[in-house]
């Protein structure tokens, strides 16, 4: 019986990070940073329990930016992202 050992020398992909910057005009910039050439689902929640699809983004170069408007006088808005398998 022979055994073969395979070693993966590729570095681990960078972690997924989200950064949210909000201006006084109701616009916000959501920047997703992670592995390049990957597809990510972004979800939003107002209570951290009920999550809704927000956007699907293709991260072509390691960072992708989304600009959107948030209506004033609303409860806080939270975001999370996950890599689409």
Secondary structure, DSSP 8 states (H G I E B T S, - for coil): ---------S------EEEEEE-TTSEEEEEEESSTTEEEEEEEESSSSS-EEEEEEEESSSEEEEEEE--SS----EEEEEE--
